[in-house]
């Protein structure tokens, strides 16, 4: 059985960059040198079809740096 990213990645938590006023929440989690990003609004979807964006930790850091600039 192949694990989904939701099962492989651990420590899922709401990002501190979440925009609470617009209910634009994202969760992030990690697996080694990978970071998973998912939309909290899609929590009811089965794990097999719920999208997860998986990037390197280095790529995630670059994204946050870009967004804060």
N, C-alpha and C positions, 0 to 999 in steps of 0.2 A: 504494500500500500504506500502510495506517495503522499507525503505530508504537504498540506497547503502552506503558503507563506504565513497564514494566521497561526498555524501550529508550530512552524519552525522558528518564527521570531518570538522573542519573549520580552517581557517588561513593557508591554503596550501601555501608554499613558497619553493623556491629552497634552498636546504641545503647548508650551508657554507662549507660543506665537499665535494661538487660537484667537480669533476675533469674536468674542462672546456676544457683542451687541447684535451681530447679524447671524448668530447661530452657525457660524462657519468654523466648525470644530474639526480638527484633524488629530489623529493619534500617531505616535511614533513608537517604534520598538527596535530592538537590535538583535542581530545574530552574528557574532564575531565582528568582522569588518564591514558588515552590511547594515543598512538602516531601512526599515519599512515604514511607509507612510500610507495611511488609509483614512477615509472619510467616516466620521462617527455616524452620519445620517444613514449609512448603508449597513448598520449593524444587524438588521433582520435578514439580509441576504445570506444564503448558504455559503460557507467558506470556499467551496469550489468555484463560485462565480463572483464573490466579492473582490473587487479590484484592490490590489496592493501595489504601490510604486516602490520598487526596491532599488536603492542606489548605494554606492560605496559610502563609507563614513566620510571619506575625503570629499566626495561630491556633495554630500549633505552639508558639510561645513562650508563649502564654497557657496552653496545655495543660501544658507543663512547669512553669510557675509555679504552677499549681493543684495539680499532683501533688506538688511539693516543699513546699507550704504546710502 
